[in-house]
Amino acid sequence: MTGVSKKKAILFGLLFVMALMPRLLGITFHSLWFDEASTANMISQKNVESMLKALSRVEGTPPLFYLLEKGFIDLFHLPIDEFFLRFLPMVFGALSCVIYFLLFKEISSAVVARYAFVLVALSNFHINLSQEARSYSLFGLLALLSLCVTVLWWKRRSRILSLAIILSLVLTMVIHYYGLIWAAAVLCAVLLIKPKNRQMRDFFFWPPFQR
């Protein structure tokens, strides 16, 4: 690992821990509410097949989040309680804060990226969303990743980045049906905003976003 890569890895780790701490505090303060209890019911099914049947009957939503939750609980033989049900959403929420930093650093500057990170890391709404045993924090993370990939594609178009956009959008759609709306928005942006040197300045026209 080069010196630059090592510094980036350390920065990523520090940002992740900083975002994780406020989400870890109070994660078990509230009992599971109705929708979270439904998640617990899905995870408690004896196998994946029965979980998918119950999911189609009760939730009617795509299965990826529940597969990850059940895999995490079953792999480590964890109890189905407030902490462990909310653990993965908490991690996804903390990772989203880091992605916000990387995104704003890419489209603006390190200073703006730091402000954006602090705002979302300490956002009460984002913290609460990260402490729910539901699919929304993972959906937000994947949506952010797809946006980051799209920004990179605008700057330097490549076949790999094009495939990454498609993959990230597909993943959002197997997390929640809201992903269909997000995919439509991103694809419209890809079609409308051409990958030229001026496209970032034209798109992010608000002065604080200027480099």
C-alpha positions in Angstrom: 0.0 0.0 0.0 1.4 3.4 -1.0 1.7 6.3 1.3 -1.2 8.1 -0.4 -3.4 5.0 -0.2 -2.5 4.5 3.4 -3.5 8.1 4.3 -6.8 7.7 2.4 -7.5 4.5 4.3 -6.8 6.1 7.6 -9.0 9.1 6.7 -11.8 6.8 5.7 -11.5 4.9 8.9 -11.5 8.0 11.1 -14.5 9.5 9.3 -16.3 6.2 9.7 -15.7 5.9 13.4 -16.6 9.6 13.9 -19.9 8.9 12.2 -20.5 5.7 13.9 -20.2 7.0 17.5 -23.4 9.2 17.6 -25.3 6.3 15.9 -24.1 3.8 18.4 -25.2 5.9 21.4 -28.8 5.2 22.2 -29.2 2.5 19.6 -31.2 0.3 22.1 -32.9 3.2 23.8 -36.2 2.5 22.1 -37.9 -0.8 21.8 -38.7 -2.2 18.3 -41.6 -0.4 16.8 -44.2 -2.0 14.5 -42.2 -2.0 11.2 -39.0 -3.1 13.0 -41.0 -5.9 14.6 -42.0 -7.0 11.1 -38.2 -7.1 10.2 -37.6 -9.3 13.3 -40.4 -11.6 12.2 -38.8 -12.0 8.8 -35.4 -12.7 10.3 -36.8 -15.2 12.7 -38.0 -17.5 9.9 -36.3 -20.9 10.0 -34.7 -20.6 6.5 -34.4 -18.2 3.6 -37.2 -19.9 1.6 -39.8 -19.4 4.4 -38.5 -15.8 4.9 -39.0 -15.0 1.2 -42.6 -16.4 1.4 -43.3 -14.4 4.5 -41.8 -11.3 2.9 -44.0 -11.6 -0.2 -47.0 -12.1 2.0 -46.4 -9.5 4.6 -44.0 -6.8 3.4 -44.2 -7.1 -0.4 -40.8 -5.4 -0.8 -37.5 -6.5 -2.5 -35.5 -9.0 -0.4 -31.9 -7.8 -0.4 -31.9 -6.0 3.0 -33.6 -8.9 4.7 -31.2 -11.4 3.2 -28.3 -9.4 4.5 -29.9 -9.1 7.9 -30.7 -12.8 8.2 -27.3 -13.8 6.9 -25.6 -11.5 9.5 -27.8 -12.9 12.4 -27.5 -16.5 11.3 -23.8 -16.5 10.5 -22.7 -15.2 13.9 -25.6 -16.9 15.8 -26.7 -13.6 17.2 -29.9 -12.9 19.2 -32.7 -11.1 17.4 -32.8 -8.0 19.6 -32.7 -4.2 19.2 -28.9 -4.0 19.0 -28.2 -6.7 16.5 -31.2 -5.9 14.3 -30.1 -2.3 14.1 -26.4 -3.0 13.8 -26.2 -3.2 10.0 -28.4 -0.2 9.4 -26.2 1.7 11.8 -23.1 0.7 9.8 -24.8 1.6 6.5 -25.7 5.0 8.0 -22.1 5.7 9.1 -20.8 4.7 5.7 -23.2 7.1 4.1 -21.7 10.0 6.0 -18.2 9.0 4.6 -19.7 8.9 1.1 -21.2 12.3 1.6 -17.6 13.6 2.3 -16.2 11.9 -0.7 -19.0 13.2 -3.0 -18.7 16.8 -1.9 -14.9 16.6 -2.1 -15.3 15.4 -5.7 -17.8 18.1 -6.8 -16.5 21.0 -4.6 -13.6 21.2 -2.1 -12.3 19.6 1.0 -13.6 22.4 3.1 -17.2 22.0 1.8 -16.8 18.2 2.2 -15.9 18.6 5.9 -18.9 20.8 6.5 -21.2 18.4 4.7 -19.8 15.4 6.7 -20.3 17.2 10.0 -23.9 18.2 9.1 -25.0 14.7 8.1 -23.0 12.9 10.8 -24.7 14.9 13.5 -28.1 15.1 11.8 -30.7 13.9 14.2 -32.9 12.7 11.4 -30.0 10.8 9.8 -29.0 9.3 13.1 -32.6 8.1 13.8 -32.8 6.6 10.3 -29.6 4.8 10.9 -31.0 3.3 14.1 -34.0 1.6 12.5 -34.0 -2.0 11.6 -35.4 -1.2 8.2 -33.9 -0.9 4.7 -33.8 2.9 4.4 -30.2 3.5 5.5 -29.0 0.9 3.1 -31.1 2.4 0.3 -29.6 5.8 1.1 -26.1 4.4 1.0 -26.6 2.7 -2.4 -28.3 5.8 -3.8 -25.3 7.9 -2.7 -22.9 5.4 -4.2 -24.8 5.5 -7.5 -24.6 9.3 -7.5 -20.8 9.2 -6.8 -20.3 6.8 -9.7 -22.4 9.0 -11.9 -20.3 12.1 -11.0 -17.1 10.2 -11.8 -18.7 9.1 -15.1 -19.5 12.7 -16.0 -15.8 13.6 -15.4 -14.2 10.6 -17.1 -16.5 8.4 -19.0 -15.6 4.7 -19.2 -17.3 1.4 -19.8 -16.5 0.3 -16.2 -18.1 3.3 -14.7 -21.1 2.9 -17.0 -21.5 -0.7 -15.7 -21.0 0.5 -12.2 -23.9 3.0 -12.6 -26.2 0.2 -13.8 -25.1 -2.2 -11.0 -25.6 0.4 -8.3 -29.1 1.3 -9.6 -30.1 -2.3 -9.8 -29.0 -2.8 -6.2 -31.1 0.2 -5.1 -34.1 -1.4 -6.8 -33.6 -4.7 -5.0 -33.6 -2.8 -1.7 -36.8 -0.9 -2.1 -39.2 0.0 -4.9 -38.3 3.6 -4.4 -35.2 2.6 -6.3 -37.3 2.8 -9.5 -37.8 6.5 -8.9 -34.1 7.1 -8.1 -33.0 5.1 -11.1 -35.2 7.2 -13.4 -33.8 10.4 -11.9 -30.2 9.3 -12.3 -30.7 8.0 -15.8 -32.4 11.3 -16.8 -29.4 13.2 -15.4 -27.0 10.9 -17.3 -28.9 11.7 -20.5 -29.2 15.4 -19.9 -25.8 16.3 -18.5 -23.1 15.7 -20.9 -19.6 14.6 -19.8 -17.7 17.8 -20.7 -15.2 19.9 -18.8 -17.8 22.5 -17.9 -20.6 20.1 -16.9 -19.9 20.1 -13.2 -19.7 23.9 -13.0 -23.0 24.1 -15.0 -24.8 21.5 -12.9 -23.6 22.5 -9.5 -24.1 26.2 -10.2 -24.6 27.3 -6.5 -21.5 29.4 -5.6 -20.4 27.4 -2.6 -20.2 24.3 -4.9 -17.7 26.1 -7.2 -14.1 25.1 -6.9 
